[in-house]
C-alpha cells in the first residue's frame, strides 16, 4: 500500500509529514473506507507508532476517500499501490511512502515508512483463498498445488509485478499460521488504541 497526501498539504515525503503532524495536533485528517478498514488500521498503526494526532474521516467507500483526497478535502489516504501510483503519476496526489518493509520495485523512488522515521512499521495488503471448514484434505491439497502452480507462471508474475505485488506461494498450514499472526497483531492494535465501531 502507499500513503499519499493531498497536493495542498505542505509536505513532499514522510519525514516532512511526521514533522508537520505534531505542529498541528488534531488539525490534519486522513480518510478511509470506514472504521476497521485496511486504510483505517494502516493509519492507526502509523499514529500509534509515532504518537500522532491525526483525525480519522471514515468515508462510505474507498473511491469516495480517493476523490476527497484528490479534491483536497482530505489531507492523506493509504490506498492500494496500483491506485496510489496512478494518482501520484498523474499529479493528483503526492506519493509519501509505501507501507511494506522494503521498497516496491514498481515505485522504487518512494521510501518505506520504516526507513522514513517509523521503525517497525509494516502493513502489507495480502489476499488468500479459504475453503469451508470440513473440505476433505485431498481437495485442499489439490487446490493448493494448483494455486501455487498458477502463481509461478510468467503471466501471473508479470501481472503482479505491474501491480506492485509479489506472488507468495504457500501451504495450507503456513497460511493458517499467517492468519493467526495477523489476527493477533491487528487485535492488539485495536485494543491498544481503543478503536470502536460507532
N, C-alpha and C positions, 0 to 999 in steps of 0.2 A: 504494500500500500504506500501511498505518498501523502504527506502533509503539504497542503497548498494554502497559500494566503491570497487574499484579495489584492488586486493591483493597487488599491488605495492605502493599504497598510504600509507604513514606512519601514518595511523590513525586506531583505532580499535573501536571507538564509536563516537557519535555525538558531544560530548564536545571537543574531540580532533580535529574533523573536523572544528568545529566553531572557534577553536583557530588557526588552520593552515591557513584557508582561508584569514584572514586579513594580515597574514605574507607573502602571495603570491598573492597580488591583481591581478586579471586577468590571473593568470597562471594556475589555476585549471579549469577543464571543467566538464560539465555533458552532457549526451546525452538525446534525447527524440525521440518520434515517429514523430516529426515535430512541427512546430510553431502552438501553440494553443492546442496541445495535452494535455491530462491529466498529462503526465510526465513533460511536459514543465511548465504548470501552477503550479504544485506541487513544483518544484524547484524555480520558480519565487516568490512564496509565501515565501519560506524559505529565499531567498535572500533579499526580501523587509523587512521582519520582523527583520533581523539581519544586514542589510546594507552590505551584502557581494558582492564582485565582483567575480563571477564565470561565465566563458564563456559558452554560450549555443552552443551545436553542434547538430543541427537537423539531424536526420538520415532518411532514406527512409521508415523505418518501425521499430516497437518496437523490433523485433527479431534482426535486424541489430544493434541496440543500445546495446542490451544484449550481442551480440557477441563481439562488440567493448569493452564493459566493461570487459568481461572475458579475452579478448586479451590484456588488459591494454592500449588500445588506448583511452579509456575514463576513467576519474577519478571516476565518480559516475553516478548513474541512479536511478530513482524512478520507481519501477515497481509493478505489482500486487503481492500480498502476496504469492500466491502459487508458482509463478515463482521465486521470490526472495528467498523463503525458500529453494527451491531445489538448487539454486546456492550457498547459504550460507552453507547448509549441505554437499554439495559435495566439499566444499573448493574452489569453483571457484570465489567467491566474498565474501566480508565482510559485514555482516548484521549490519547496523549502527543504524537505528531507524525506528519505524513504524510511520505512518502519522496520525493515528486516535487519538482521545483524550485519549483513555485508551489502555493499552497493549492488545495484541491479545493472546487468550488462546493457539493458535497454536504455538506461539513463545514467551512465557511469559518472557523469559530471555532478550528479546530485548526491551529496553525502548522506550517511545514515544519521538518525537521531543519536545513536550511541556515540558516534565519533564527533558529534556536534555539541557535546556537553551534557548528554543524558546517558551516562554509563548504565548498562544493564537494560536499556530499552530494547524490547523486541516484540514486534507484533506482526506476524505473518498471516496473511489470509490463505486459507487452505480449503480444499474440498476433499471429501471422502465418500465412499459408497458403502451403505449398510444394507443388510437384509433382515427379514423377520427373525426373531429370536430362535425359533425352532427349525430353521432351514437346515437340512441334512448337510453334514460335513463335506461329503463328496461334491455337492453343488457349490458350497462355499469355496472349496479348493479349485474347482473348475473356473468359477467366476474370477477368483483372484489371479490365477495363472493367465487367463485371457486378458484381463485388465492390465497386468504387468507387461504382457506381450505388446499390447497396443501402445502403452506409454513409452516403449522403447523404439517405436517406429520413427523414421526420419520425419514423416509428416507431422506427427504429434510434437516431437521435439522442436521442430521449426515453428509450428504454430504457437507453442507455449513460450518459446524464446521471444517471439514478436510481442507477446502479451506481458513480457517481463516476469514470466513464471518459469519454474523448473519442475519437470516431471519427477515424482517421488515414488517409484515402485516400492511396494511394501508387502507385508504378510498380514493376515487377519489378527495375529497376536500382537504384532508391532503396532498396528493401527489401534487396537483396543488399549494398549498402554498409552499411546499418544492422546487418545480421547480422555483417558483418566487424568493424565498430567494437565491437559488443557482445562478440564473442568475444575480441578483443584486450584489452578493458577488464577482463573478468572473469578472463581467463587471467593478466593482470598481478596482479590481487588475490590469486589463488591462489598464484602464485609468491612474491609479497611476504610473504604471511602463512604460507607453508609448509603450507597445508591439504592433508590427505591423507585418502583413504578408508581406514579401518582394517579 
